[in-house]
Amino acid sequence: MEHASVLEELQEVLQYRFREPRLLFQALLHRSYVYENPQFDQADNETLEFLGDAVLNLAISHLLLERFPDYNEGDLSRLRSSIVNERELAKLSLQLDLGRYLFLGKGEDLTGGRSKPSLLADSLEALLAAIYLDSDLTNVIGIVSRLFTQYLAIEHLEHPLKALDKDYKTQLQELTQAHFKQTPTYFLEAEEGPDHDKTFFMGVLLDERLLARGSGKSKKEAQQLAAKRALDELRAQEPEDSGQRSDDRERW
């Protein structure tokens, strides 16, 4: 495939047109190709990979923070790690058929470089860095939001959200059983929006006392946030002297 036609076709796939096509060309240049074709006198995509890793992490962080504003740093990092990793980036690259657009050396090509997970993941990061350098972060966030739609969907995040859900709900249950000999209960206060984009509002009770509320795109997500807020509130009220806790329950 001619260089120009490769660049043109990939821009159609990305739905983004480069002002500086040389950046796109560099993003697709593997070091094995540059070594075998010194006449191009152009750097390979390794430095773009370095920048692209940071750009992608920032874009995904921005999108996750918009969606889960009440999550703490650890929670957001865990969710981001479920998306930004070699396996997921390679899967997305295969869906985009990115491998067919790469410029590889003959040896790398013959040994399956176009479907090698590490090479695909690195090339996708290089591509996002090229878009960033060609435009700005706002454009990159928009493109990442579109390309990573399925990875940002609740179905994809369900497993890490369950892990977070277990963490907070378990911690809250352990705390309330230790101090009050009671287990918290959760209830649905309301739900809003169409079936394909609902928001659920959950509350958490302890012996009919409302501890906290939470909202989310699933009941489990809303419960998790309610449990987190209840934990934060109870821990803020916790007596400093742990030896007095059993006698000071009314302070809670």
C-alpha positions in Angstrom: 0.0 0.0 0.0 1.4 3.4 -0.9 2.3 5.8 1.9 -0.3 8.4 0.9 -3.1 5.9 0.6 -2.2 4.4 4.0 -2.4 7.8 5.6 -5.6 8.7 3.8 -7.4 5.5 4.7 -6.4 5.6 8.4 -7.6 9.2 8.7 -11.0 8.1 7.4 -11.1 5.3 10.1 -10.1 7.8 12.8 -12.5 10.5 11.6 -9.7 12.9 12.1 -7.7 14.8 9.4 -4.1 15.7 10.2 -2.9 19.2 9.5 0.7 17.7 9.6 0.5 14.3 7.9 4.2 13.7 8.8 3.1 13.2 12.4 0.7 10.4 11.4 3.4 8.9 9.2 5.8 8.9 12.2 3.2 7.3 14.5 3.1 4.4 12.1 6.8 3.9 11.7 8.3 1.0 13.6 12.0 1.1 14.3 12.5 -2.0 12.1 11.2 -0.1 9.1 13.3 3.0 9.8 16.4 0.8 10.1 15.7 -0.9 6.7 14.8 2.4 5.0 17.3 5.1 6.0 16.4 7.2 3.0 13.3 8.5 4.8 15.5 10.3 7.4 12.6 10.3 9.9 12.4 9.2 13.5 10.4 6.1 14.4 7.4 6.2 16.7 9.1 5.4 20.0 9.2 8.9 21.3 5.6 9.3 20.3 4.7 6.2 22.3 6.2 7.8 25.4 4.1 10.9 25.0 1.1 8.9 23.9 1.1 6.9 27.2 0.8 10.2 29.2 -1.8 11.7 26.8 -4.0 8.6 26.9 -3.8 8.3 30.7 -4.7 12.0 31.0 -7.7 11.6 28.6 -9.0 8.5 30.3 -8.6 10.1 33.7 -10.5 13.2 32.5 -13.4 11.0 31.2 -13.5 8.9 34.3 -13.5 11.9 36.6 -16.4 13.4 34.7 -18.3 10.1 35.1 -17.4 9.3 38.7 -16.7 12.7 40.4 -17.1 11.2 43.9 -14.5 8.5 43.5 -11.1 8.9 45.2 -7.7 8.8 43.6 -7.3 5.1 44.3 -10.7 4.1 42.8 -10.1 6.2 39.7 -6.6 4.7 39.2 -8.1 1.2 39.5 -10.7 1.9 36.9 -8.2 3.6 34.6 -5.9 0.5 34.9 -8.8 -1.7 33.7 -8.8 0.3 30.4 -5.3 1.5 29.9 -3.2 -1.7 29.7 -1.6 -3.6 26.9 -4.3 -6.2 26.5 -7.2 -3.7 26.1 -5.1 -1.4 23.9 -4.2 -4.3 21.7 -7.8 -5.4 21.4 -8.9 -2.0 20.4 -6.1 -1.8 17.8 -7.2 -5.1 16.3 -10.8 -3.7 16.1 -9.4 -0.6 14.2 -7.2 -3.0 12.1 -4.3 -0.7 13.0 -1.8 -3.4 12.2 -2.4 -3.2 8.5 -1.4 0.5 8.4 1.9 0.1 10.2 5.2 0.4 8.4 7.3 -2.6 9.6 10.6 -4.1 8.6 10.4 -7.3 6.6 11.6 -9.4 9.5 9.1 -7.9 11.9 6.3 -8.3 9.4 7.1 -11.9 8.7 7.1 -12.8 12.4 3.6 -11.5 13.0 4.4 -8.0 14.1 1.0 -6.7 12.8 -0.8 -8.7 15.4 1.7 -8.5 18.3 -0.1 -7.1 21.3 2.8 -5.0 22.6 3.5 -3.5 19.2 -0.2 -2.7 18.6 -0.6 -1.1 22.0 2.5 1.1 21.6 1.4 2.1 18.1 -2.0 3.2 19.3 -0.4 5.4 22.0 1.9 6.8 19.3 -1.1 7.6 17.2 -2.8 9.5 20.0 0.3 11.4 20.7 0.4 12.4 17.0 -3.1 13.7 17.2 -2.3 15.6 20.4 0.7 17.3 18.7 -1.3 18.0 15.6 -4.2 19.6 17.5 -4.8 19.8 21.2 -5.9 17.9 24.3 -9.6 18.7 23.8 -9.5 17.0 20.4 -7.7 13.9 21.9 -10.3 13.6 24.7 -13.1 13.7 22.1 -11.4 11.0 20.0 -10.6 8.9 23.0 -14.2 9.2 24.2 -15.4 7.9 20.8 -12.7 5.2 20.3 -13.0 3.9 23.8 -16.8 4.1 24.1 -17.1 0.3 24.8 -14.3 0.4 27.4 -15.9 3.3 29.3 -19.3 1.6 29.2 -20.6 0.3 32.5 -20.6 -3.2 31.2 -16.8 -3.1 30.7 -16.3 -1.4 34.1 -18.6 -3.8 35.9 -15.8 -6.0 37.3 -13.6 -3.2 38.7 -16.8 -1.5 40.0 -17.8 -4.7 41.7 -14.4 -4.8 43.4 -14.9 -1.2 44.6 -18.4 -2.0 45.6 -17.2 -4.9 47.7 -14.5 -2.8 49.3 -16.8 0.0 50.5 -19.8 -2.1 51.4 -17.7 -4.6 53.2 -15.8 -1.9 55.1 -19.1 -0.2 56.1 -20.6 -3.5 57.2 -17.6 -4.4 59.3 -17.6 -1.0 60.9 -21.3 -0.9 61.8 -21.2 -4.5 63.1 -18.2 -3.7 65.3 -19.7 -0.5 66.8 -23.4 -1.0 66.6 -23.9 -4.8 66.2 -26.1 -4.0 63.1 -25.9 -4.4 59.4 -26.6 -1.5 57.0 -29.4 -1.8 54.5 -29.7 -0.1 51.0 -32.9 1.2 49.3 -33.7 2.8 46.0 -34.9 6.4 46.5 -35.5 7.2 42.8 -34.4 6.7 39.2 -34.2 9.1 36.4 -33.7 9.1 32.6 -34.6 6.8 29.7 -34.0 3.0 30.0 -30.7 3.2 28.0 -29.3 6.0 30.2 -30.8 5.8 33.7 -29.4 7.3 36.9 -30.2 5.5 40.1 -30.3 7.2 43.6 -29.7 4.9 46.5 -29.7 5.5 50.3 -28.1 3.5 53.0 -29.8 3.0 56.4 -28.6 1.8 59.8 -31.6 1.0 62.1 -33.8 3.3 60.1 -31.3 6.2 60.3 -30.2 7.5 56.9 -26.4 7.4 56.8 -25.8 8.7 53.2 -27.0 8.8 49.6 -25.3 7.9 46.4 -26.1 8.1 42.7 -24.8 6.2 39.6 -25.5 4.6 36.3 -26.3 1.3 38.1 -27.8 0.4 41.4 -24.5 -1.2 42.5 -22.6 1.9 41.6 -25.0 4.1 43.5 -24.8 1.7 46.5 -21.0 1.9 46.4 -21.0 5.7 46.5 -23.6 5.7 49.3 -21.4 3.3 51.3 -18.3 5.4 50.7 -20.0 8.5 51.9 -21.4 6.7 55.0 -17.9 5.5 55.8 -16.4 8.9 55.4 -19.1 10.4 57.7 -18.8 7.7 60.4 -15.0 7.8 60.4 -15.1 11.6 60.8 -17.3 11.2 63.9 -15.3 8.3 65.3 -14.0 9.0 68.9 -10.2 9.5 69.0 -9.8 7.1 72.0 -10.6 3.7 70.6 -11.0 2.4 74.2 -14.0 4.6 74.7 -15.8 3.6 71.5 -18.1 1.1 73.1 -19.3 3.7 75.6 -19.6 6.6 73.2 -21.9 5.2 70.5 -24.2 8.1 70.9 -21.5 10.4 69.5 -22.0 8.7 66.1 
